[in-house]
């Protein structure tokens, strides 16, 4: 079985939206991670940028599920997602210092199976072992200005090259730059490596044992992915910001390391779980301004 992280993540990435009551909606991007509870029970976690939820004023958002029909077509079927309690309190968990949010959800069975195993999130060692550095190409999924790839609601796949050096470790460089045009609505989308830059091939794949369950790349959502990431394929982080200078967009995205996604998910079980201490001088240097990739305002 050939596993392709691009296709796996397409199935696991969803549009997040909230109608504003005036004929418009606010839009962001999220993706599903399979992160079992400490006692081993299956759990589906939605990951996005913290500011996506913060800037949704209502108690319920909508999560854009897609339904596979018997004739091969797809239907877009957004469902309610409660993000605040009756008093307006946040129901999601966010990282104490980085723009990352996570919330446990009950997803349709097909989407729960399409969630990406938490082990596919990169660590500092992942970047080192794969030799990831400036100039390497990464892929990104999202809904720029609320636009989907088609009526079925699939995310738009784009790419960019790492535009900063060094990329790791995360405690010194918690974010890195991507030569990539960021639009409102891209916030919270996954940024990932779909092939090892040192492998000398366009796409790295993994041959899974014949008795392994088929992944979404082969059979659509609803089939389990292997728990260990295919060689050279991993989630590097999530898109959280864009770089601006004197109110001019420089067409550079800011990616927050996947290590902070791991830490945020850990806080679902332990609000006091340790987090990485980041050096005070880390971040975009010089006169460039790190400006949030704000949520999209689009017609309903």
N, C-alpha and C positions, 0 to 999 in steps of 0.2 A: 504494500500500500504506500503510495506517495503522499506525503503530507506537505502542504504549502501554507505557510503562515499567513500569506496575503489573503487567501481564500478563507482560512480559519477565522481571521480577524474581521473580515467583511461580514461574516455571519454573526460575530459576537459584538459588533459595533452598532449602536442604536442612536437615533435622534432623541434628544430631550427637549421638550417644549412646554410652554405654559401660555395659554391665551390670556391676553391682558384686558379683555372686555371691551375693547374699542375697535375690534376687527383686525388687530395685529397680534402677534405672538412673539415671545422671546425663545430663542433656539440655542442649544448647545449640543455637544457630542459626549457620549459615554460608551463604555465597553464593559463586557461581562467577564468576571474572573471566577473560576471555581476555587474556593478557599475553604476547605473543610473546617469545622469547628474543632476545638482542642480534643473533644472526645471522638472525633472521626466522622461525625455526621456531615453529609453533603451540604454545601451552602453556596448559593450564588450571590456574588457581590457586584454591585454596579460601581464603577470607578469613573470619576470625572474631575474637572477642575473645581475647586471649592467655590470660586466666584460664580460659576454657572448656577449653583443652587442659591447662593447668597442673593443673587440679583433676580430671583424668581419670588415675587412678593406673596403669592398665594400659598395655600396649604398643600395643594396637589399640583404635580407636574404630570406630563404625559410621556410615556416611554414608547418609542416607535417600534413595536413588534411587527414582524412580517410573517405571513402564513403561506406555506407552500401548498398549492392546489394540485389535485390529481392530474390535471391536464398539463402540468409543467409551468403554469403561470404562478404569479405571486400576488398576494393582496397585502396592502398596508393597513395595519390594525393597531393604532395607538391605544394604550390602556392607561388608566390612572395610576399614579405613583405618589403615595403620601410622603411628603418631605418635611412637614411641620405638624406638631400636635395642635390641639384646640386652642392652646394659649400662645401659639406662634413659635414654640420652641423647636429647635432644629432636631430632626430625627436622623440626620446623617452624622458621620464621624469625619472630622477633618484633621489634617496634620497640624501640629502646633506652630510650625514655622514655614511650611511650604504650601503652595496652592493646589492641594490634593484633597479630594473627598471620596468617601466610600460609604455605601449603604447596603444593608442586606435586603434582598428582594425575593419575592416569590414569582419566578418566571414560568411561562409556559414550558412544558416538558422539553420541547425541541430546543428552546433557547437555553434552558438549564444545561442541556447536554452540549450545546455549542460553546458554552463559556470556556475561556482559556485557562488551563491549569495555572495555579499561582506560581509553580516552579518555572514557568516560561518568562517571568519577570526577571530582568537582568539584575545582576549585582555588580560590584566593582570588579570581581574576578571575571565576570562574563566579558566585559570590555577588554580586559587585559588578554584573556585567552584567545579572543577572536581578533586581536590586533586592531581594534576599532580606533580610528584616528581621523584627523582633518582630511576632508576630501572624499570620505566614504559616503556612499549613497544610502539613505534611509527612506522608508516609505511612511506615509501618513494617511490616516482615514478621518473623514469628517463631513460636515454639512455646511460648507461656506455660505453665509447669508441665508441659511435655512434650505439650501438647494440640495436635493438628493440626486442620485445617479439616474433614477427612473421613478415611475409611479409606484413601484413596489417599496420604495423607501430605503433602498440600499445606499450606503455611504459612498462618497467619491474618493477614489484612491489617487494619491498624488505622491510625488517624491521630491527630495532635495538632498543636498550634500552638506555634511557636517562643516560648519563655517568657523569653528573655533578650535583652539588647541591650548592645553590638553583637554581630553574629554573626561577623564577620571583622575583621582578618586572623588566620590560625591561629597565628602566632607570638606573638600577644598573647592571643588567645582560642582555645586549642586545642580546647575543648569548648564546647557551648552547650546550653541547657536546652530540653526539650520537654515540654509539658503533656500527659503521657502516663503511664498507669499501667504501671510496669515489674514484671514477674513473673520469678521464676527460670525460665530457659529462653529468655528473650528475648535474652540476651546474645549479641552477635555478629551480630545481624540488621541488614540494611540499612535505612537511613533515607534517603528520597529525595523529590525534588520531581517530581510527575507532571504539573504544569502551571505555567507561569510565573505568578507572583502578579500581574504587571503586564499580563498579556495580556488581561484582561477576559473570560476564558472558563473553563469548568469543567475543560477538559482540552486541553492543547496536543498537536498531532499533526504528523507529518511525512509528506508525500507522497513516497514513494520512487519512483525511476524504475522503469518497467515491467519492466526486465530485472534489477532487484535481487532478491536472494533473499528469499523470504518469511520473516518473523520468527516466533518462537513465539507472538506475539499473534494471528497469523492461522492458523498451521498446527500449533501445538504445538511441543514441543522437537524439535530436529533441523533447524531452518531457521535460517540465519545472520541475525543482526541487523546493521544498518548500522554501520560503524565510527565514524561521528560521531553523537553523541547528538542525538535529536530536539529541536527548539526548545523550551526551557523545561523539559526533562526531564533530570535528572541525579541521581547518587547523592551525597547530601550528607555521608554518614558512616555510622558504625555505632554501634549502641546498646551502651554499655559499663557504665553504672552507673545507680543510682537515688539520689535524695536522701533522706536520713533526718535527723531531728532528734529527739534524745532517744528513739531507737529507734522513732520513729513514721515510717512511710512517708508522704511528702508527695505521692505520685502525680506525681512529676516525674522524667523520664528525663534522663540525661546522654549526649549524642551526641559522639563523637570525630570530628573533621573528616576528610573523605575524603583530604585532603592527606597524612595520616599512613599511609593505606592505600597510596597511591602510593609513599611512601618505604619502606614495609615490603616491597612487591613488588620494588622496585629492589634491595633487599638480598638477594634470592634469587640475583642474579647477582654482586653485589659487597657482601660483608659490611661494607665500610667506606664504602658510599655515603653521601653527606652527608644529614643530617637537619636539620629545622627546630629552631633554638634557641628554646625557649619561655621567656618571662619568668618569673622565679621566683614572682611574685605572681599568676600566672594561675590560673584555676579558680573553683570555687564559693566565694563570699565569705560573710562573716558567720558565724553559728553553725551553718549547715546543714552536715551531714556527708555527704560523698560516699561512699556504701556500695556495694560491688560488687553487681551483679545476679547473684547466685550461681546456679550451675547447679541445675536442677530435680532433685529426687529423686522419681521416679514409679514405679509398678508396671510390671513388664515386660509 
